[in-house]
Structures are given as structure tokens and as C-alpha cells.
Amino acid sequence: MLPGVGVFGTSLTARVIIPLLKDEGFAVKALWGRTQEEAEELAKEMSVPFYTSRIDEVLLHQDVDLVCINLPPPLTRQIAVKTLGEQPRPPQPLPRSVHLSSCSLQHTHEGHLFAPHDAAHRDSGSPGTKPV
């Protein structure tokens, strides 16, 4: 079974990535937005069962094993550091078919996939890398 995904961001990038993740068989379990209203609107539109404007609520959500961060760099760094530091559950091995990658649709927004419970984070933003 593929890991449950938490998505950070409600921009156009998130609106593209959520359906792509679902098409690949991932269950998007949680969504974070800058405001509760923003998160609720996109969660309803994309059929995501949980939404919030609190970072920790996504990171500590029991069904989230992987996060996708689609935010400007300052927020991306803040959430990535918190993500890699959280260890509420024993580490879960990721299936070999999961690739941790980065993508960018706009210069001001970066999307990163992180395994919050996998200490060996790999950033493979090289050309030709297919995002999950």
C-alpha cells in the first residue's frame, strides 16, 4: 500500500499535484492552507478528508506518511525542517517505486516531497526527474 500524503499549499501547483497523486494511487489524506477557509475550499474541491491551517496538524496526522510542500522557499524550509524532525511513530519503509523529487511551476513556488519518518531524505531535482 502506498503512503498517505499530506499536501502543503493551495496554489495552482497543489491543484495539479493532488489529482496526479491520486491518479498514481496515493491517498491524499490532509491539506494545509494559509487560512482555514483556503484549506477548506480546496479540500472540498479535491475531496481531501482533512484540512487545516496548522502545520503540526498535518505532520502529526495519523494517516500522513509523506508530505508534498508547494510553498514559497521560506515556508518550504520551515516545514521541511519540522517534517524531518518529527518522529511520532516508528519509521515506515517507503515502497521502492516512490521517488522523492522536486518540481517547480513558478519561480516563487517549489514543490518538494518529503518522507517525514525517513531520515535519508534525497533531493533529486535533476532534469528528467518525474515527480510523484
C-alpha atoms as one frame of an Amber mdcrd trajectory, in Angstrom:
protein
   0.000   0.000   0.000   1.307   3.459  -0.874   1.843   6.013   1.902  -0.835
   8.558   2.798   0.061  12.070   1.631  -0.280  15.460   3.282  -0.186  18.421
   0.886   1.024  21.866   1.954  -0.307  24.681  -0.212  -3.441  25.615  -2.117
  -1.929  27.224  -5.213  -2.291  26.125  -8.821   0.579  23.692  -8.182  -1.434
  21.919  -5.463  -4.465  21.820  -7.751  -2.345  19.946 -10.307  -0.389  17.714
  -7.914  -3.342  16.400  -5.889  -5.077  14.782  -8.904  -1.708  13.454 -10.140
  -1.010  11.833  -6.778  -4.482  10.295  -6.738  -4.074   9.027 -10.311  -0.874
   7.247  -9.236  -2.704   5.504  -6.384  -1.716   7.728  -3.458  -4.376   8.677
  -0.916  -4.208  12.399  -0.171  -5.209  12.436   3.495  -4.577  16.026   4.616
  -4.297  19.531   3.184  -2.742  22.656   4.693  -3.639  26.197   3.673  -2.524
  29.601   4.956  -6.067  30.116   6.250  -8.682  27.618   7.371 -11.051  28.916
   4.674  -8.460  28.471   1.921  -7.738  24.914   3.066 -11.420  24.052   3.375
 -12.245  25.338  -0.112  -9.562  23.267  -1.862 -10.127  20.203   0.341 -13.804
  20.152  -0.634 -12.981  20.740  -4.299 -10.367  17.927  -4.329 -12.150  15.534
  -1.915  -9.395  15.633   0.711 -10.842  14.397   4.025  -8.820  16.587   6.434
  -7.793  20.242   6.130  -6.178  22.753   8.440  -4.151  25.954   8.659  -1.884
  24.472  11.359   1.364  22.867  10.158   1.660  20.392  13.041  -1.826  19.019
  12.433  -0.725  17.739   9.021   2.671  16.487  10.215   1.151  14.596  13.142
  -1.908  13.304  11.278  -2.071   9.541  11.815  -2.620   8.751   8.104   0.125
  11.032   6.690   3.395   9.255   5.874   4.613  11.547   3.105   4.256  15.288
   2.587   4.266  17.377  -0.557   5.256  21.004   0.055   4.097  23.523  -2.566
   5.016  26.839  -0.968   7.489  29.726  -1.351  11.024  28.858  -0.169  10.892
  30.407   3.338   7.836  28.325   4.263   9.202  25.282   2.431  12.340  25.336
   4.594  10.383  25.808   7.819   8.047  22.905   7.090  10.819  20.658   5.745
  12.856  21.088   8.937   9.801  20.299  11.073   8.910  17.358   8.836  12.292
  15.725   9.091  12.401  16.328  12.842   9.035  14.756  13.722   9.147  11.122
  14.856   5.722  10.377  16.406   5.704   6.811  15.017   8.336   4.173  14.244
   9.953   4.720  10.821   7.959   3.236   7.945   9.887   1.978   4.898   8.759
   3.573   1.663   8.000   1.408  -1.376  10.824   1.433  -3.916   8.517   2.982
  -6.510   8.229   6.218  -4.501  10.637   8.893  -5.713  11.360  11.928  -3.602
  11.665  14.739  -6.080  11.143  18.422  -6.618   9.212  20.265  -9.257   8.596
  23.901  -9.999   5.802  25.511 -11.975   6.664  29.051 -10.927   9.886  30.573
  -9.669   8.235  31.647  -6.419   6.754  28.223  -5.587   8.648  24.991  -5.108
   7.091  21.589  -4.590   9.000  19.033  -2.564   8.099  15.580  -1.437   9.474
  14.505   1.912   9.052  11.325   3.863   8.561  12.684   7.383   9.663   9.457
   9.015  12.552   8.640   6.676  15.840  10.179   7.833  17.510   9.555   4.477
  15.945  12.438   2.533  17.009  12.590  -1.087  16.563  15.718  -3.189  16.643
  14.786  -6.858  15.724  17.913  -8.720  17.739  16.953 -11.796  16.309  17.338
 -15.298  14.188  14.419 -16.395  13.120  13.529 -12.862   9.484  12.536 -12.851
   7.588  13.948  -9.848   5.393  11.572  -7.884
